[in-house]
Amino acid sequence: MVDSAVNSNMGKGDSRTRKGKRFMHSPRKFLKKKQLNTRKMENNSEYGIYEEFLKNFDSVNYKNKDSSIINNEFQKVISELCEKDMINVALQAELDRQVFLIRKSFEFQDDETKGTIKGLSWQMAGTQDMANGDKIPFYWPNVRNLTKENFEFFEQRYKKTNNLYAKTEYGLMVYFGQKTDWSKNNSFKLQLCNELISLAQEYYGEAQKGEYFKLGYVLNRLELALQIAINSKFEDCQKAIIEQVFDIQQHWSVNDNTKHVPLNYSRFMLEHYSICKKYIDFEKVIERNKYAISLIEKDNLYMAADAIEFTDKLKQKINLSIEDSLRQRAEVYEQIAKSRQEDIASMHFIKLALDIYLKIKDNTKIEEMEKLYSEKRNTFQLTETSIPIPDDYIKAIDKAVKQTIETCSVDELLDQFAETPWYETDDSIQTLSDVTDNGLIDILPLSSIDRYGNTVKTYTPAEGKFWSTYSFFFKIGTLKMLKLFVAAIDSQKLSYDSVLNYLEKTWLNEPIERNYNSKKVCVVPLDTVKPGLKRIFDELKQAEGSYILDYVTIVDSLTLKIEGLLRFFIEKLKIPTFAKRRSKDGDVIMEKLFDDIIADLKGTPERPSGFVKDHLTMFKYVMSEKIGWNLRNEVAHSLLQIEDYSLDKVVVLFCLILKLSKYIFKEQCEN
């Protein structure tokens, strides 16, 4: 066997606790060359130990919540079998154990890259470090390794076991595996469907006695049963399942612990609306939800707002008006904002209320919310978090900067600013983002808030995590480039003349012929950035004593000129710089917006632009991304304050200009 190390992550349904580690105990560590044969046991006396265990196992009324207990019981008998060197029997017991750990859902698809097969998935996943340094995916239990013989074994266990929960677990393995003849038999599917319904009814009875958490098990079992019934066209089963869900939604005795029950069960009905509408009255479902919302609203406004929004979806399905419930939701948002008036989050809820009042055209409330929003937005201070950089790290940067200055010629030094090697690549950022675990924060959307408290953009959890990671490492990269820039100025290798000489050898200095009002005009892209570049070096020469450097003029000029250079760039690619836009007076032709230019630079498979992906991300972060610097918007709308203008912005804009200059345009034949 190859020595390896495993880095694993728990699957859904299990906390990251010792429980997960216990799952990994396996008789395979006792195995040398023996292989499992589930048809032939070593001898009957040896099998007797396990046979006795299975009899006891079947006599206990195990349920969903007992997976940990089941796991422990199997581990005990596996250890006993291994100590007696009954490896084949132990491996059979291990296979039995895994049945109760494998996740089963119609959501899982056959996907080798995710380690799943249709309907079945692992409990834990991660990477395995091999002795040769390779990393390979690791899944446990590995459902893709299950054989036809394994599924035949599950079928035998399904037929023999008397415990209803265990029976359905084995039955689902057979059903999803589709490896045996019987798994394709409709009589088996109907039997499994009815067993899942019976198990759900058992759970419901136990929930009525106070085990409220089992209401979730009820839905889970009925969901599986319904999908089997739908796939096999068992209409009687479909009707029975839907009527059972409807009955619980209508008649469950709601208390403080179970106010959510009508809503959860109505979600099930909405998900299966096309079938449910044949058998149930959705107006009754909505009325029951309203009653639950009236109770929820008394002690959980957040849940109430979500419940009202969800119930509106049900109303829209059957063409009922939602204006009253829209107003109700807006009033709930107002109450939340009022309860959090000392918290910047209150602005988010004021805005949600305002959006609804705009939709229903309640001018009085619109005016009230706008006034409240204006008053609030200047009263909160956003917190800032600073992470000190270790002295050793700063010393390492200084050493690298010094070495670069000493070993590079002038043009090689300018190449450093053009290539910005001290920034992380997109792939590196994505990897760093993927391995960073922030717990609950990682599954929440991320909102970008401006200095006034306005939410300017909301990102999905994946986007937010990427851009947050990018932002952190962009600061580190900018620190390095800033130190290099200052050192290059001090060394006198970097000057306006050296920069101009460098840029004059690039496409920025190539004339572009234009036709303005039938008059030919030659424009040179470099001419537009010369004044801003010159101002950098003029200002730095005067950086002595109490002189305050004019970063405002430099940043404002270069920011807008970079957009102009990008416009020249797509023109060189023979991409139109204008676009047709609709207006109330008809279609008009206008110059493309910055985001349109970025989209053009991204290219398509049919028409690649050749623009480097890492460069595109940096331009977006600096110029237009709300979570980034967003300089194009900040400068154009005069949103930067004097303290926002700084040398680091000057250096980054300088790097972007040099980065653009390094591109070379070549004519290509149409083929």
VENKAVEN-V424382 format. One record per backbone hydrogen bond with DSSP energy under -1.0 kcal/mol. CO is the residue of the C=O (numbers start at 1). NH is the residue of the N-H. Records with the same first field share a line. If there is no record, write none. Layout:
CO: NH / NH
This chain:
5: 129
7: 127
9: 125
11: 14
15: 17
17: 20
18: 22
19: 23
21: 24
22: 25
26: 29
27: 30
28: 31
43: 47
44: 48
47: 51
48: 52
49: 53
50: 54
51: 55
52: 56
53: 57
54: 58
55: 59
57: 60
60: 62
63: 66
64: 67
66: 70
67: 71
68: 72
69: 73
70: 74
71: 75
72: 76
73: 77
74: 78
75: 79
76: 80
77: 81
78: 82
79: 83
80: 84
81: 86
82: 85
85: 87
86: 90
87: 91
88: 92
89: 93
90: 94
91: 95
92: 96
93: 97
94: 98
95: 99
97: 100
98: 101 / 102
103: 121
105: 108
108: 119
111: 114 / 116
116: 111
117: 120
119: 105
120: 117
121: 103
123: 11
124: 140
125: 9
126: 138
127: 7
128: 136
129: 5
130: 133
134: 130
136: 128
138: 126
140: 123 / 124
141: 143
142: 145
143: 146
147: 151
148: 152
149: 153
150: 154
151: 155
152: 156
153: 157
154: 158
155: 159
156: 160
157: 161
163: 167
164: 168
165: 169
166: 170
167: 171
168: 172
169: 173
170: 174
171: 175
172: 176
173: 177
174: 178
181: 184
182: 185
185: 189
186: 190
187: 191
188: 192
189: 193
190: 194
191: 195
192: 196
193: 197
194: 198
195: 199
196: 200
197: 201
198: 202
199: 203
200: 204
201: 205
202: 206
203: 207
204: 208
206: 211
207: 210
210: 212
211: 214
212: 215
213: 216
214: 218
215: 219
216: 220
217: 221
218: 222
219: 223
220: 224
221: 225
222: 226
223: 227
224: 228
225: 229
226: 230
227: 231
228: 232
229: 234
233: 235
234: 238
235: 239
236: 240
237: 241
238: 242
239: 243
240: 244
241: 245
242: 246
243: 247
244: 248
245: 249
246: 250
247: 251
248: 252
252: 254
255: 258
258: 261
260: 264
261: 265
262: 266
263: 267
264: 268
265: 269
266: 270
267: 271
268: 272
270: 273
272: 275 / 276
273: 277
275: 278
276: 279 / 280
281: 285
282: 286
283: 287
284: 288
285: 289
286: 290
287: 291
288: 292
289: 293
290: 294
291: 295
292: 296
293: 297
296: 299 / 300
300: 304
301: 305
302: 306
303: 307
304: 308
305: 309
306: 310
307: 311
308: 312
310: 314
311: 315
312: 316
313: 317
314: 318
315: 320
316: 319
322: 326
323: 327
324: 328
325: 329
326: 330
327: 331
328: 332
329: 333
330: 334
331: 335
332: 336
333: 337
334: 338
335: 339
336: 340
338: 341
340: 343
343: 346
344: 347
345: 349
346: 350
347: 351
348: 352
349: 353
350: 354
351: 355
352: 356
353: 357
354: 358
355: 359
356: 360
357: 362
361: 363
362: 366
363: 367
364: 368
365: 369
366: 370
367: 371
368: 372
369: 373
370: 374
371: 375
372: 376
373: 377
376: 379
390: 394
391: 395
392: 396
393: 397
394: 398
395: 399
396: 400
397: 401
398: 402
399: 403
400: 404
401: 405
402: 406
403: 407
404: 408
409: 413
410: 414
411: 415
412: 416
413: 417
414: 418
415: 419
416: 420
420: 423
425: 429
426: 430
427: 431
428: 432
429: 433
430: 434
431: 435
438: 441
439: 442
440: 443
441: 444
446: 459
448: 456 / 457
450: 453
454: 450
457: 448
459: 446
460: 464
461: 465
462: 466
463: 467
464: 468
465: 469
466: 470
467: 471
468: 472
469: 473
470: 474
471: 475
472: 476
473: 477
474: 478
475: 479
476: 480
477: 481
478: 482
479: 483
480: 484
481: 485
482: 486
483: 487
484: 488
485: 489
486: 490
487: 491
488: 493 / 494
489: 492
495: 499
496: 500
497: 501
498: 502
499: 503
500: 504
503: 506
506: 509
507: 510
508: 526
512: 523
514: 521
516: 519
519: 516
521: 514
523: 512
524: 527
525: 528
526: 529 / 530
529: 533
530: 534
531: 535
532: 536
533: 537
534: 538
535: 539
536: 540
537: 541
540: 543
542: 544
544: 547
549: 551
551: 555
552: 556
553: 557
554: 558
555: 559
556: 560
557: 561
558: 562
559: 563
560: 564
561: 565
562: 566
563: 567
564: 568
565: 569
566: 570
567: 571
568: 572
569: 573
570: 575
571: 574
577: 592
579: 590
581: 588
583: 586
588: 581
590: 579
593: 597
594: 598
595: 599
596: 600
597: 601
598: 602
607: 604
612: 616
613: 617
614: 618
615: 619
616: 620
617: 621
618: 622
619: 623
620: 624 / 625
621: 629 / 630
622: 631
623: 632
625: 628
630: 634
631: 635
632: 636
633: 637
634: 639
635: 638
641: 644
642: 645
646: 650
647: 651
648: 652
649: 653
650: 654
651: 655
652: 656
653: 657
654: 658
655: 659
656: 660
657: 661
660: 663
